[in-house]
Structure formats: C-alpha cells, structure tokens
Amino acid sequence: MKLSEVHIQELYKFTRRRLVEHYDLQTELVDHLAHGIEQGWQKNPELSFDEALQREFEKFGHFGFRSVIKARKKAMKTKYNTLLFNELKQWVSWPKILWVLLSLHSLMIVLKVLSQEYKWIILAISLLPGVAYFIYEGYKVKKRYRNKIGVAKRWLLEERLHSVQGVSLSFLNIFQIINWMAILSKPTDTLFLDLIISISIVAGFVINYVVIKVLPSRTELILTQTYPEYKLVS
C-alpha cells in the first residue's frame, strides 16, 4: 500500500500538532513517517493509517520529535556559521582587505591625536551613530521576516539568516573593551592598546555588515542551494 496525498497532508498536520514549526523539518519527518508506515503496511496490511502512524511515532521515544528538532537546529547553526565565515573571508582578500586596512589605519591616527584623558569617552560616543544604524537595520530585517512568515512556510535556515543575533552582542563587547581600556590604560600605553581597540571596532562593523546586510539579501539564493524544493513550495 502507498500513502495518498490526503495521507501526506495528514502527516504534515500531525507534525505541526507536535510543535514542529519549520517546513524543512516537517518534510524530513513526513518522509520518515511515510516510509515507516508503508513498511508497516507490508508486514500488517490490516493496520489503519492512524494505528500505523502511532506506531511510527512511538519509535521516536518518550520525547517525540524534540531530539530531532534539536539536532536539526544544531545543523542549521553550523550551516549558518559556515556561510558567515565564508563571507568574512572575502574581507581579508583583495580588494575588500584594502578598505579594512584603510579603516584600521584611519582609526589608529584618530586615536593617536585624541587626548589620552578623554580618548575612550570620545570614542564610545563617536560609535553610537554606527551602533544605532546597525540596530535599526537589524530591526528592519526582523520586521520583514515577521511580515513574510504570516503567509509563507518557515524554513530553519531562513529563520537563522534573519535572526541577526550578533548585533547588540558584538557592539556590547566592543564597549566593554573600551571601558577596560579607560580603566587600565596608562599614558605610556599607546600603540598596542590603540591597535587592539581599532581591530575590535573594525571587526565589529564588518561582522555586523555581513550579518545584517549581506546574508539576509542572499536568502533566496542560499535557500535554493540548500533546499532544492524551496522554489516549488515557497
């Protein structure tokens, strides 16, 4: 016996009732359940669809689909980190590395001419417009995604691409570094400390640019490459 299209749709509903929210994970589980049910029917054709489904679901154990969801989310996090790393690699190659080095050099010059007494305060205040810009852009990315998921299927990787979680965290780390510079620095601590803070700031801006502007803009391409069926069902 083979599952009908009605049965397949029932399997999708079943996974959603078990709090599986993302379409790619639903599809993976539906394929697994369908295969198991058809095998069960070969051994015992008298089983009803509901009985065969319940037997397959019981094979997932006491926690049901939770372990599968956890493993899949971990895999998508790894996939996202790989995409981010590949994008960041381009910033240490020509011609983008030139922009990075120029920014680093310019920041070093600014830090050199600033008064040591007020250097870190001035620097922190100067960064606020950039921080505000990235927070605002991150908000727009999240808002666009929230508007979309009301009418579209959700995909794990797509959700990760629009999570833009690194914005506040990375800049918070930068401000913490600046704070420690203000506390620990001495008049003789110049070049080394300036280099540390300059690298931190430039790296923070590059990472946030990739996270907020680059990766979300390539969502469709990335999803099509990851999920061949994305174009057909979205």
Summary of the structure (lengths in Angstrom):
residues: 234
radius of gyration: 25.2
end to end distance: 29.9
largest distance: 85.4
contacts: 620
relative contact order: 0.10
helix: 79%
strand: 0%
